[in-house]
């Protein structure tokens, strides 16, 4: 999951070297905490959160294959 998220976000941001992803894995869930540069936050969230919603949808579909629920948290 972490690699999938990193690949998606790298394509969106101007500073891909500042991407930090922390994974907290539970029994039935995975929480991915995403931190990017201040100027790239808007690109990751998108207008009215559309980009973030699309990324969460992709992660949800991929995590269904491993029978876990994935949550994406974008940290300022």
PyMOL Python script that loads the backbone (N, CA, C, O; Angstrom):
from pymol import cmd

cmd.read_pdbstr("""\
ATOM      1  N   UNK A   1       0.816  -1.189   0.000  1.00  0.00           N
ATOM      2  CA  UNK A   1       0.000   0.000   0.000  1.00  0.00           C
ATOM      3  C   UNK A   1       0.863   1.257   0.000  1.00  0.00           C
ATOM      4  O   UNK A   1       0.577   2.230  -0.698  1.00  0.00           O
ATOM      5  N   UNK A   2       1.906   1.213   0.786  1.00  0.00           N
ATOM      6  CA  UNK A   2       2.767   2.382   0.912  1.00  0.00           C
ATOM      7  C   UNK A   2       3.417   2.721  -0.433  1.00  0.00           C
ATOM      8  O   UNK A   2       3.520   3.894  -0.791  1.00  0.00           O
ATOM      9  N   UNK A   3       3.851   1.714  -1.169  1.00  0.00           N
ATOM     10  CA  UNK A   3       4.479   1.945  -2.471  1.00  0.00           C
ATOM     11  C   UNK A   3       3.475   2.510  -3.476  1.00  0.00           C
ATOM     12  O   UNK A   3       3.811   3.397  -4.260  1.00  0.00           O
ATOM     13  N   UNK A   4       2.261   2.001  -3.451  1.00  0.00           N
ATOM     14  CA  UNK A   4       1.210   2.495  -4.336  1.00  0.00           C
ATOM     15  C   UNK A   4       0.943   3.971  -4.063  1.00  0.00           C
ATOM     16  O   UNK A   4       0.883   4.777  -4.992  1.00  0.00           O
ATOM     17  N   UNK A   5       0.784   4.323  -2.797  1.00  0.00           N
ATOM     18  CA  UNK A   5       0.533   5.715  -2.428  1.00  0.00           C
ATOM     19  C   UNK A   5       1.696   6.606  -2.848  1.00  0.00           C
ATOM     20  O   UNK A   5       1.478   7.700  -3.368  1.00  0.00           O
ATOM     21  N   UNK A   6       2.917   6.155  -2.629  1.00  0.00           N
ATOM     22  CA  UNK A   6       4.086   6.959  -2.981  1.00  0.00           C
ATOM     23  C   UNK A   6       4.144   7.210  -4.484  1.00  0.00           C
ATOM     24  O   UNK A   6       4.448   8.324  -4.911  1.00  0.00           O
ATOM     25  N   UNK A   7       3.857   6.195  -5.287  1.00  0.00           N
ATOM     26  CA  UNK A   7       3.869   6.357  -6.741  1.00  0.00           C
ATOM     27  C   UNK A   7       2.822   7.364  -7.200  1.00  0.00           C
ATOM     28  O   UNK A   7       3.093   8.184  -8.078  1.00  0.00           O
ATOM     29  N   UNK A   8       1.648   7.309  -6.622  1.00  0.00           N
ATOM     30  CA  UNK A   8       0.576   8.237  -6.996  1.00  0.00           C
ATOM     31  C   UNK A   8       0.950   9.663  -6.618  1.00  0.00           C
ATOM     32  O   UNK A   8       0.823  10.579  -7.430  1.00  0.00           O
ATOM     33  N   UNK A   9       1.409   9.850  -5.391  1.00  0.00           N
ATOM     34  CA  UNK A   9       1.699  11.194  -4.892  1.00  0.00           C
ATOM     35  C   UNK A   9       2.910  11.796  -5.598  1.00  0.00           C
ATOM     36  O   UNK A   9       2.940  13.005  -5.829  1.00  0.00           O
ATOM     37  N   UNK A  10       3.903  10.990  -5.943  1.00  0.00           N
ATOM     38  CA  UNK A  10       5.075  11.501  -6.654  1.00  0.00           C
ATOM     39  C   UNK A  10       4.687  12.151  -7.977  1.00  0.00           C
ATOM     40  O   UNK A  10       5.309  13.126  -8.398  1.00  0.00           O
ATOM     41  N   UNK A  11       3.671  11.620  -8.623  1.00  0.00           N
ATOM     42  CA  UNK A  11       3.221  12.174  -9.900  1.00  0.00           C
ATOM     43  C   UNK A  11       2.492  13.505  -9.722  1.00  0.00           C
ATOM     44  O   UNK A  11       2.375  14.279 -10.672  1.00  0.00           O
ATOM     45  N   UNK A  12       2.003  13.776  -8.509  1.00  0.00           N
ATOM     46  CA  UNK A  12       1.213  14.982  -8.265  1.00  0.00           C
ATOM     47  C   UNK A  12       2.032  16.180  -7.787  1.00  0.00           C
ATOM     48  O   UNK A  12       1.708  17.321  -8.117  1.00  0.00           O
ATOM     49  N   UNK A  13       3.080  15.933  -7.020  1.00  0.00           N
ATOM     50  CA  UNK A  13       3.775  17.021  -6.322  1.00  0.00           C
ATOM     51  C   UNK A  13       4.993  17.532  -7.081  1.00  0.00           C
ATOM     52  O   UNK A  13       5.502  16.873  -7.987  1.00  0.00           O
ATOM     53  N   UNK A  14       5.454  18.731  -6.687  1.00  0.00           N
ATOM     54  CA  UNK A  14       6.665  19.316  -7.272  1.00  0.00           C
ATOM     55  C   UNK A  14       7.919  18.892  -6.525  1.00  0.00           C
ATOM     56  O   UNK A  14       9.009  18.891  -7.098  1.00  0.00           O
ATOM     57  N   UNK A  15       7.780  18.531  -5.249  1.00  0.00           N
ATOM     58  CA  UNK A  15       8.916  18.131  -4.419  1.00  0.00           C
ATOM     59  C   UNK A  15       8.758  16.685  -3.955  1.00  0.00           C
ATOM     60  O   UNK A  15       8.427  16.450  -2.793  1.00  0.00           O
ATOM     61  N   UNK A  16       8.989  15.711  -4.841  1.00  0.00           N
ATOM     62  CA  UNK A  16       8.774  14.314  -4.455  1.00  0.00           C
ATOM     63  C   UNK A  16       9.739  13.809  -3.381  1.00  0.00           C
ATOM     64  O   UNK A  16       9.460  12.807  -2.723  1.00  0.00           O
ATOM     65  N   UNK A  17      10.868  14.494  -3.201  1.00  0.00           N
ATOM     66  CA  UNK A  17      11.818  14.054  -2.183  1.00  0.00           C
ATOM     67  C   UNK A  17      11.338  14.371  -0.766  1.00  0.00           C
ATOM     68  O   UNK A  17      11.900  13.855   0.200  1.00  0.00           O
ATOM     69  N   UNK A  18      10.315  15.206  -0.627  1.00  0.00           N
ATOM     70  CA  UNK A  18       9.802  15.570   0.698  1.00  0.00           C
ATOM     71  C   UNK A  18       8.580  14.748   1.109  1.00  0.00           C
ATOM     72  O   UNK A  18       7.931  15.065   2.105  1.00  0.00           O
ATOM     73  N   UNK A  19       8.266  13.711   0.362  1.00  0.00           N
ATOM     74  CA  UNK A  19       7.136  12.845   0.704  1.00  0.00           C
ATOM     75  C   UNK A  19       7.545  11.928   1.850  1.00  0.00           C
ATOM     76  O   UNK A  19       8.579  11.262   1.789  1.00  0.00           O
ATOM     77  N   UNK A  20       6.725  11.901   2.891  1.00  0.00           N
ATOM     78  CA  UNK A  20       6.961  10.988   4.015  1.00  0.00           C
ATOM     79  C   UNK A  20       5.654  10.248   4.291  1.00  0.00           C
ATOM     80  O   UNK A  20       4.604  10.862   4.478  1.00  0.00           O
ATOM     81  N   UNK A  21       5.739   8.932   4.311  1.00  0.00           N
ATOM     82  CA  UNK A  21       4.562   8.099   4.560  1.00  0.00           C
ATOM     83  C   UNK A  21       4.844   7.225   5.769  1.00  0.00           C
ATOM     84  O   UNK A  21       5.832   6.493   5.811  1.00  0.00           O
ATOM     85  N   UNK A  22       3.954   7.315   6.755  1.00  0.00           N
ATOM     86  CA  UNK A  22       4.052   6.490   7.950  1.00  0.00           C
ATOM     87  C   UNK A  22       2.890   5.504   7.922  1.00  0.00           C
ATOM     88  O   UNK A  22       1.751   5.891   7.660  1.00  0.00           O
ATOM     89  N   UNK A  23       3.171   4.248   8.188  1.00  0.00           N
ATOM     90  CA  UNK A  23       2.146   3.210   8.170  1.00  0.00           C
ATOM     91  C   UNK A  23       1.894   2.690   9.575  1.00  0.00           C
ATOM     92  O   UNK A  23       2.825   2.316  10.288  1.00  0.00           O
ATOM     93  N   UNK A  24       0.624   2.670   9.962  1.00  0.00           N
ATOM     94  CA  UNK A  24       0.202   2.069  11.227  1.00  0.00           C
ATOM     95  C   UNK A  24      -0.719   0.917  10.848  1.00  0.00           C
ATOM     96  O   UNK A  24      -1.813   1.130  10.327  1.00  0.00           O
ATOM     97  N   UNK A  25      -0.266  -0.302  11.115  1.00  0.00           N
ATOM     98  CA  UNK A  25      -1.028  -1.472  10.667  1.00  0.00           C
ATOM     99  C   UNK A  25      -1.694  -2.165  11.845  1.00  0.00           C
ATOM    100  O   UNK A  25      -1.051  -2.493  12.842  1.00  0.00           O
ATOM    101  N   UNK A  26      -2.991  -2.380  11.706  1.00  0.00           N
ATOM    102  CA  UNK A  26      -3.751  -3.105  12.707  1.00  0.00           C
ATOM    103  C   UNK A  26      -4.164  -4.459  12.172  1.00  0.00           C
ATOM    104  O   UNK A  26      -3.710  -4.890  11.112  1.00  0.00           O
ATOM    105  N   UNK A  27      -5.034  -5.128  12.920  1.00  0.00           N
ATOM    106  CA  UNK A  27      -5.463  -6.465  12.522  1.00  0.00           C
ATOM    107  C   UNK A  27      -6.312  -6.432  11.247  1.00  0.00           C
ATOM    108  O   UNK A  27      -6.143  -7.266  10.358  1.00  0.00           O
ATOM    109  N   UNK A  28      -7.228  -5.458  11.169  1.00  0.00           N
ATOM    110  CA  UNK A  28      -8.134  -5.381  10.021  1.00  0.00           C
ATOM    111  C   UNK A  28      -8.011  -4.074   9.260  1.00  0.00           C
ATOM    112  O   UNK A  28      -8.798  -3.818   8.348  1.00  0.00           O
ATOM    113  N   UNK A  29      -7.042  -3.243   9.613  1.00  0.00           N
ATOM    114  CA  UNK A  29      -6.950  -1.945   8.956  1.00  0.00           C
ATOM    115  C   UNK A  29      -5.501  -1.477   8.824  1.00  0.00           C
ATOM    116  O   UNK A  29      -4.601  -1.942   9.524  1.00  0.00           O
ATOM    117  N   UNK A  30      -5.319  -0.541   7.900  1.00  0.00           N
ATOM    118  CA  UNK A  30      -4.029   0.100   7.682  1.00  0.00           C
ATOM    119  C   UNK A  30      -4.282   1.606   7.653  1.00  0.00           C
ATOM    120  O   UNK A  30      -5.152   2.078   6.922  1.00  0.00           O
ATOM    121  N   UNK A  31      -3.529   2.349   8.441  1.00  0.00           N
ATOM    122  CA  UNK A  31      -3.624   3.802   8.422  1.00  0.00           C
ATOM    123  C   UNK A  31      -2.344   4.329   7.788  1.00  0.00           C
ATOM    124  O   UNK A  31      -1.244   4.056   8.266  1.00  0.00           O
ATOM    125  N   UNK A  32      -2.501   5.088   6.706  1.00  0.00           N
ATOM    126  CA  UNK A  32      -1.360   5.685   6.027  1.00  0.00           C
ATOM    127  C   UNK A  32      -1.378   7.183   6.309  1.00  0.00           C
ATOM    128  O   UNK A  32      -2.338   7.876   5.970  1.00  0.00           O
ATOM    129  N   UNK A  33      -0.314   7.673   6.929  1.00  0.00           N
ATOM    130  CA  UNK A  33      -0.191   9.096   7.225  1.00  0.00           C
ATOM    131  C   UNK A  33       0.757   9.699   6.196  1.00  0.00           C
ATOM    132  O   UNK A  33       1.921   9.310   6.108  1.00  0.00           O
ATOM    133  N   UNK A  34       0.253  10.643   5.426  1.00  0.00           N
ATOM    134  CA  UNK A  34       1.010  11.254   4.334  1.00  0.00           C
ATOM    135  C   UNK A  34       1.400  12.675   4.702  1.00  0.00           C
ATOM    136  O   UNK A  34       0.562  13.479   5.109  1.00  0.00           O
ATOM    137  N   UNK A  35       2.678  12.970   4.554  1.00  0.00           N
ATOM    138  CA  UNK A  35       3.179  14.312   4.808  1.00  0.00           C
ATOM    139  C   UNK A  35       3.948  14.758   3.578  1.00  0.00           C
ATOM    140  O   UNK A  35       4.857  14.064   3.123  1.00  0.00           O
ATOM    141  N   UNK A  36       3.584  15.924   3.036  1.00  0.00           N
ATOM    142  CA  UNK A  36       4.266  16.486   1.866  1.00  0.00           C
ATOM    143  C   UNK A  36       4.677  17.916   2.182  1.00  0.00           C
ATOM    144  O   UNK A  36       4.326  18.445   3.237  1.00  0.00           O
ATOM    145  N   UNK A  37       5.419  18.547   1.272  1.00  0.00           N
ATOM    146  CA  UNK A  37       5.833  19.934   1.449  1.00  0.00           C
ATOM    147  C   UNK A  37       4.596  20.837   1.503  1.00  0.00           C
ATOM    148  O   UNK A  37       3.562  20.525   0.912  1.00  0.00           O
ATOM    149  N   UNK A  38       4.719  21.959   2.220  1.00  0.00           N
ATOM    150  CA  UNK A  38       3.595  22.890   2.403  1.00  0.00           C
ATOM    151  C   UNK A  38       2.987  23.322   1.075  1.00  0.00           C
ATOM    152  O   UNK A  38       1.765  23.390   0.945  1.00  0.00           O
ATOM    153  N   UNK A  39       3.829  23.614   0.092  1.00  0.00           N
ATOM    154  CA  UNK A  39       3.313  24.108  -1.188  1.00  0.00           C
ATOM    155  C   UNK A  39       2.650  23.012  -2.023  1.00  0.00           C
ATOM    156  O   UNK A  39       1.984  23.316  -3.013  1.00  0.00           O
ATOM    157  N   UNK A  40       2.820  21.745  -1.643  1.00  0.00           N
ATOM    158  CA  UNK A  40       2.230  20.636  -2.397  1.00  0.00           C
ATOM    159  C   UNK A  40       0.935  20.104  -1.786  1.00  0.00           C
ATOM    160  O   UNK A  40       0.278  19.247  -2.379  1.00  0.00           O
ATOM    161  N   UNK A  41       0.566  20.600  -0.617  1.00  0.00           N
ATOM    162  CA  UNK A  41      -0.637  20.084   0.055  1.00  0.00           C
ATOM    163  C   UNK A  41      -1.879  20.290  -0.805  1.00  0.00           C
ATOM    164  O   UNK A  41      -2.722  19.399  -0.908  1.00  0.00           O
ATOM    165  N   UNK A  42      -1.990  21.460  -1.419  1.00  0.00           N
ATOM    166  CA  UNK A  42      -3.150  21.748  -2.264  1.00  0.00           C
ATOM    167  C   UNK A  42      -3.248  20.820  -3.461  1.00  0.00           C
ATOM    168  O   UNK A  42      -4.347  20.469  -3.890  1.00  0.00           O
ATOM    169  N   UNK A  43      -2.116  20.426  -3.996  1.00  0.00           N
ATOM    170  CA  UNK A  43      -2.105  19.517  -5.147  1.00  0.00           C
ATOM    171  C   UNK A  43      -2.561  18.123  -4.755  1.00  0.00           C
ATOM    172  O   UNK A  43      -3.217  17.435  -5.538  1.00  0.00           O
ATOM    173  N   UNK A  44      -2.215  17.707  -3.544  1.00  0.00           N
ATOM    174  CA  UNK A  44      -2.604  16.375  -3.079  1.00  0.00           C
ATOM    175  C   UNK A  44      -4.093  16.345  -2.717  1.00  0.00           C
ATOM    176  O   UNK A  44      -4.773  15.348  -2.956  1.00  0.00           O
ATOM    177  N   UNK A  45      -4.590  17.432  -2.144  1.00  0.00           N
ATOM    178  CA  UNK A  45      -6.007  17.472  -1.746  1.00  0.00           C
ATOM    179  C   UNK A  45      -6.897  17.758  -2.952  1.00  0.00           C
ATOM    180  O   UNK A  45      -7.937  17.120  -3.110  1.00  0.00           O
ATOM    181  N   UNK A  46      -6.510  18.700  -3.800  1.00  0.00           N
ATOM    182  CA  UNK A  46      -7.295  19.023  -4.983  1.00  0.00           C
ATOM    183  C   UNK A  46      -8.472  19.922  -4.666  1.00  0.00           C
ATOM    184  O   UNK A  46      -8.748  20.210  -3.502  1.00  0.00           O
ATOM    185  N   UNK A  47      -9.161  20.363  -5.697  1.00  0.00           N
ATOM    186  CA  UNK A  47     -10.326  21.228  -5.517  1.00  0.00           C
ATOM    187  C   UNK A  47     -11.442  20.450  -4.839  1.00  0.00           C
ATOM    188  O   UNK A  47     -11.853  19.382  -5.295  1.00  0.00           O
ATOM    189  N   UNK A  48     -11.915  21.013  -3.747  1.00  0.00           N
ATOM    190  CA  UNK A  48     -12.983  20.413  -2.933  1.00  0.00           C
ATOM    191  C   UNK A  48     -12.653  18.978  -2.516  1.00  0.00           C
ATOM    192  O   UNK A  48     -13.560  18.181  -2.272  1.00  0.00           O
ATOM    193  N   UNK A  49     -11.362  18.643  -2.433  1.00  0.00           N
ATOM    194  CA  UNK A  49     -10.946  17.328  -1.966  1.00  0.00           C
ATOM    195  C   UNK A  49     -11.092  16.213  -2.976  1.00  0.00           C
ATOM    196  O   UNK A  49     -11.050  15.037  -2.615  1.00  0.00           O
ATOM    197  N   UNK A  50     -11.265  16.568  -4.239  1.00  0.00           N
ATOM    198  CA  UNK A  50     -11.499  15.544  -5.263  1.00  0.00           C
ATOM    199  C   UNK A  50     -10.300  14.632  -5.478  1.00  0.00           C
ATOM    200  O   UNK A  50     -10.464  13.421  -5.633  1.00  0.00           O
ATOM    201  N   UNK A  51      -9.112  15.193  -5.489  1.00  0.00           N
ATOM    202  CA  UNK A  51      -7.913  14.372  -5.704  1.00  0.00           C
ATOM    203  C   UNK A  51      -7.698  13.427  -4.527  1.00  0.00           C
ATOM    204  O   UNK A  51      -7.404  12.247  -4.717  1.00  0.00           O
ATOM    205  N   UNK A  52      -7.845  13.951  -3.308  1.00  0.00           N
ATOM    206  CA  UNK A  52      -7.687  13.113  -2.116  1.00  0.00           C
ATOM    207  C   UNK A  52      -8.734  11.998  -2.109  1.00  0.00           C
ATOM    208  O   UNK A  52      -8.434  10.862  -1.742  1.00  0.00           O
ATOM    209  N   UNK A  53      -9.941  12.321  -2.510  1.00  0.00           N
ATOM    210  CA  UNK A  53     -11.003  11.309  -2.555  1.00  0.00           C
ATOM    211  C   UNK A  53     -10.666  10.224  -3.581  1.00  0.00           C
ATOM    212  O   UNK A  53     -10.888   9.039  -3.331  1.00  0.00           O
ATOM    213  N   UNK A  54     -10.134  10.629  -4.728  1.00  0.00           N
ATOM    214  CA  UNK A  54      -9.764   9.661  -5.764  1.00  0.00           C
ATOM    215  C   UNK A  54      -8.640   8.747  -5.283  1.00  0.00           C
ATOM    216  O   UNK A  54      -8.669   7.542  -5.534  1.00  0.00           O
ATOM    217  N   UNK A  55      -7.649   9.317  -4.592  1.00  0.00           N
ATOM    218  CA  UNK A  55      -6.542   8.513  -4.072  1.00  0.00           C
ATOM    219  C   UNK A  55      -7.069   7.532  -3.032  1.00  0.00           C
ATOM    220  O   UNK A  55      -6.660   6.371  -3.007  1.00  0.00           O
ATOM    221  N   UNK A  56      -7.977   7.995  -2.171  1.00  0.00           N
ATOM    222  CA  UNK A  56      -8.568   7.105  -1.156  1.00  0.00           C
ATOM    223  C   UNK A  56      -9.364   5.976  -1.811  1.00  0.00           C
ATOM    224  O   UNK A  56      -9.367   4.849  -1.317  1.00  0.00           O
ATOM    225  N   UNK A  57     -10.032   6.274  -2.914  1.00  0.00           N
ATOM    226  CA  UNK A  57     -10.790   5.246  -3.633  1.00  0.00           C
ATOM    227  C   UNK A  57      -9.855   4.179  -4.207  1.00  0.00           C
ATOM    228  O   UNK A  57     -10.143   2.986  -4.120  1.00  0.00           O
ATOM    229  N   UNK A  58      -8.749   4.608  -4.787  1.00  0.00           N
ATOM    230  CA  UNK A  58      -7.774   3.661  -5.337  1.00  0.00           C
ATOM    231  C   UNK A  58      -7.196   2.790  -4.229  1.00  0.00           C
ATOM    232  O   UNK A  58      -7.080   1.574  -4.383  1.00  0.00           O
ATOM    233  N   UNK A  59      -6.833   3.416  -3.110  1.00  0.00           N
ATOM    234  CA  UNK A  59      -6.288   2.655  -1.988  1.00  0.00           C
ATOM    235  C   UNK A  59      -7.320   1.669  -1.433  1.00  0.00           C
ATOM    236  O   UNK A  59      -6.972   0.553  -1.047  1.00  0.00           O
ATOM    237  N   UNK A  60      -8.569   2.079  -1.395  1.00  0.00           N
ATOM    238  CA  UNK A  60      -9.629   1.191  -0.914  1.00  0.00           C
ATOM    239  C   UNK A  60      -9.807  -0.023  -1.802  1.00  0.00           C
ATOM    240  O   UNK A  60     -10.000  -1.139  -1.319  1.00  0.00           O
ATOM    241  N   UNK A  61      -9.742   0.205  -3.108  1.00  0.00           N
ATOM    242  CA  UNK A  61      -9.880  -0.911  -4.047  1.00  0.00           C
ATOM    243  C   UNK A  61      -8.700  -1.869  -3.938  1.00  0.00           C
ATOM    244  O   UNK A  61      -8.876  -3.086  -3.990  1.00  0.00           O
ATOM    245  N   UNK A  62      -7.505  -1.323  -3.789  1.00  0.00           N
ATOM    246  CA  UNK A  62      -6.316  -2.169  -3.672  1.00  0.00           C
ATOM    247  C   UNK A  62      -6.306  -2.921  -2.339  1.00  0.00           C
ATOM    248  O   UNK A  62      -5.862  -4.067  -2.277  1.00  0.00           O
ATOM    249  N   UNK A  63      -6.788  -2.285  -1.285  1.00  0.00           N
ATOM    250  CA  UNK A  63      -6.770  -2.941   0.024  1.00  0.00           C
ATOM    251  C   UNK A  63      -7.855  -4.012   0.148  1.00  0.00           C
ATOM    252  O   UNK A  63      -7.755  -4.902   0.992  1.00  0.00           O
ATOM    253  N   UNK A  64      -8.876  -3.928  -0.677  1.00  0.00           N
ATOM    254  CA  UNK A  64      -9.918  -4.961  -0.661  1.00  0.00           C
ATOM    255  C   UNK A  64      -9.334  -6.313  -1.070  1.00  0.00           C
ATOM    256  O   UNK A  64      -9.806  -7.367  -0.643  1.00  0.00           O
ATOM    257  N   UNK A  65      -8.319  -6.260  -1.889  1.00  0.00           N
ATOM    258  CA  UNK A  65      -7.675  -7.491  -2.346  1.00  0.00           C
ATOM    259  C   UNK A  65      -6.985  -8.222  -1.188  1.00  0.00           C
ATOM    260  O   UNK A  65      -6.934  -9.452  -1.170  1.00  0.00           O
ATOM    261  N   UNK A  66      -6.457  -7.463  -0.223  1.00  0.00           N
ATOM    262  CA  UNK A  66      -5.796  -8.084   0.924  1.00  0.00           C
ATOM    263  C   UNK A  66      -6.717  -8.143   2.145  1.00  0.00           C
ATOM    264  O   UNK A  66      -6.287  -8.479   3.249  1.00  0.00           O
ATOM    265  N   UNK A  67      -7.979  -7.813   1.926  1.00  0.00           N
ATOM    266  CA  UNK A  67      -9.033  -7.900   2.951  1.00  0.00           C
ATOM    267  C   UNK A  67      -8.733  -7.049   4.187  1.00  0.00           C
ATOM    268  O   UNK A  67      -8.883  -7.495   5.325  1.00  0.00           O
ATOM    269  N   UNK A  68      -8.306  -5.817   3.930  1.00  0.00           N
ATOM    270  CA  UNK A  68      -8.087  -4.841   5.001  1.00  0.00           C
ATOM    271  C   UNK A  68      -8.693  -3.515   4.571  1.00  0.00           C
ATOM    272  O   UNK A  68      -8.864  -3.261   3.379  1.00  0.00           O
ATOM    273  N   UNK A  69      -9.015  -2.676   5.537  1.00  0.00           N
ATOM    274  CA  UNK A  69      -9.532  -1.339   5.257  1.00  0.00           C
ATOM    275  C   UNK A  69      -8.380  -0.350   5.379  1.00  0.00           C
ATOM    276  O   UNK A  69      -7.634  -0.375   6.359  1.00  0.00           O
ATOM    277  N   UNK A  70      -8.236   0.523   4.379  1.00  0.00           N
ATOM    278  CA  UNK A  70      -7.155   1.505   4.376  1.00  0.00           C
ATOM    279  C   UNK A  70      -7.702   2.892   4.592  1.00  0.00           C
ATOM    280  O   UNK A  70      -8.696   3.285   3.982  1.00  0.00           O
ATOM    281  N   UNK A  71      -7.041   3.637   5.473  1.00  0.00           N
ATOM    282  CA  UNK A  71      -7.399   5.022   5.745  1.00  0.00           C
ATOM    283  C   UNK A  71      -6.203   5.898   5.410  1.00  0.00           C
ATOM    284  O   UNK A  71      -5.078   5.616   5.823  1.00  0.00           O
ATOM    285  N   UNK A  72      -6.455   6.964   4.655  1.00  0.00           N
ATOM    286  CA  UNK A  72      -5.400   7.912   4.303  1.00  0.00           C
ATOM    287  C   UNK A  72      -5.608   9.197   5.097  1.00  0.00           C
ATOM    288  O   UNK A  72      -6.673   9.812   5.041  1.00  0.00           O
ATOM    289  N   UNK A  73      -4.576   9.593   5.837  1.00  0.00           N
ATOM    290  CA  UNK A  73      -4.603  10.854   6.572  1.00  0.00           C
ATOM    291  C   UNK A  73      -3.527  11.759   6.005  1.00  0.00           C
ATOM    292  O   UNK A  73      -2.349  11.404   5.979  1.00  0.00           O
ATOM    293  N   UNK A  74      -3.942  12.923   5.555  1.00  0.00           N
ATOM    294  CA  UNK A  74      -3.000  13.907   5.012  1.00  0.00           C
ATOM    295  C   UNK A  74      -2.664  14.882   6.136  1.00  0.00           C
ATOM    296  O   UNK A  74      -3.539  15.581   6.647  1.00  0.00           O
ATOM    297  N   UNK A  75      -1.390  14.920   6.513  1.00  0.00           N
ATOM    298  CA  UNK A  75      -0.957  15.714   7.653  1.00  0.00           C
ATOM    299  C   UNK A  75      -0.300  16.994   7.172  1.00  0.00           C
ATOM    300  O   UNK A  75       0.535  16.974   6.268  1.00  0.00           O
ATOM    301  N   UNK A  76      -0.689  18.123   7.791  1.00  0.00           N
ATOM    302  CA  UNK A  76      -0.107  19.415   7.431  1.00  0.00           C
ATOM    303  C   UNK A  76       1.318  19.502   7.895  1.00  0.00           C
ATOM    304  O   UNK A  76       1.976  20.521   7.681  1.00  0.00           O
TER     305      UNK A  76
END
""", "prot")
cmd.dss("prot")
cmd.show_as("cartoon", "prot")
cmd.util.cbc("prot")
cmd.orient("prot")
